[in-house]
Amino acid sequence: MSLHISDSVIWQESEDGVSLYNMDNGDFLSLNGTGAQIWLLVASDGGREPVISKLILRYAGSNQVLGEKIRTDVEQFINSMVQGGMLVEGVAA
């Protein structure tokens, strides 16, 4: 499954994180450093697994317990962004 930023979302990276505005529903979010890292990886990689794999490699290395925690947290974040209309998920073309 591919992920992409909704066409209705305007976003901007700053030194404090990432700010998102959904023009369709008026939602505004400010992502902290962790959320911003996930968002930027989605923006560049376009898929759950590449994002999760990069973060596990970066922060957990071979620690499987920490890797599973990262996987769970990233999945929850992405799911919330999809449900909130910030990200769109579909089959890759």
C-alpha positions as CSV (number, residue, x, y, z in Angstrom):
1,M,0.0,0.0,0.0
2,S,1.3,3.4,-0.9
3,L,0.8,6.5,1.2
4,H,0.7,10.1,0.0
5,I,-0.2,13.4,1.5
6,S,-3.7,14.5,0.8
7,D,-4.1,17.1,-1.9
8,S,-6.1,19.2,0.5
9,V,-3.2,19.4,3.0
10,I,-0.8,22.3,3.2
11,W,2.3,21.6,5.3
12,Q,5.4,23.3,6.3
13,E,8.6,22.1,8.1
14,S,10.1,24.4,10.7
15,E,12.8,24.0,13.4
16,D,10.0,23.0,15.8
17,G,8.5,20.3,13.7
18,V,5.9,20.2,10.9
19,S,2.6,22.2,10.7
20,L,-0.3,20.7,8.8
21,Y,-3.5,22.4,7.6
22,N,-6.3,20.4,6.0
23,M,-8.3,22.8,3.7
24,D,-11.2,20.4,3.5
25,N,-12.1,20.2,7.2
26,G,-10.1,23.0,8.7
27,D,-8.0,20.8,10.9
28,F,-4.6,22.2,12.0
29,L,-1.9,20.1,13.6
30,S,1.6,20.8,14.8
31,L,3.8,17.7,14.8
32,N,6.6,17.3,17.3
33,G,10.0,16.0,16.3
34,T,9.0,12.4,16.2
35,G,5.8,13.0,14.3
36,A,7.7,15.3,11.9
37,Q,10.2,12.6,11.2
38,I,7.5,10.1,10.3
39,W,5.7,12.7,8.2
40,L,8.9,13.6,6.3
41,L,9.7,10.0,5.6
42,V,6.1,9.4,4.3
43,A,6.5,12.4,2.1
44,S,9.8,11.0,0.6
45,D,9.2,7.3,0.7
46,G,5.4,6.9,0.2
47,G,4.9,3.7,2.1
48,R,4.4,2.2,5.6
49,E,7.2,-0.4,5.4
50,P,10.0,1.9,4.1
51,V,9.1,4.4,6.9
52,I,9.0,1.8,9.6
53,S,12.1,0.0,8.4
54,K,14.1,3.2,8.4
55,L,13.0,4.2,11.9
56,I,13.7,0.8,13.3
57,L,17.1,0.7,11.7
58,R,17.9,4.2,13.0
59,Y,16.6,3.8,16.6
60,A,16.4,0.1,17.4
61,G,19.1,-1.6,15.4
62,S,18.8,-5.3,16.2
63,N,16.8,-4.8,19.3
64,Q,13.6,-6.6,18.4
65,V,11.5,-5.5,21.4
66,L,12.3,-1.8,20.6
67,G,11.7,-2.5,16.9
68,E,8.2,-3.8,17.6
69,K,7.4,-0.8,19.8
70,I,8.5,1.5,17.0
71,R,6.4,-0.4,14.5
72,T,3.3,-0.2,16.7
73,D,3.8,3.6,17.3
74,V,4.4,4.4,13.7
75,E,1.4,2.3,12.6
76,Q,-0.8,4.2,15.1
77,F,0.5,7.6,13.9
78,I,-0.1,6.7,10.2
79,N,-3.5,5.3,11.0
80,S,-4.5,8.5,12.8
81,M,-3.2,10.6,9.9
82,V,-5.2,8.5,7.4
83,Q,-8.4,8.7,9.5
84,G,-7.9,12.5,9.9
85,G,-7.6,13.0,6.2
86,M,-4.1,14.2,6.3
87,L,-2.7,11.1,4.5
88,V,-4.3,8.9,1.8
89,E,-3.5,5.3,1.5
90,G,-4.1,3.1,-1.6
91,V,-2.7,0.5,-3.9
92,A,0.5,1.7,-5.6
93,A,0.0,2.4,-9.3
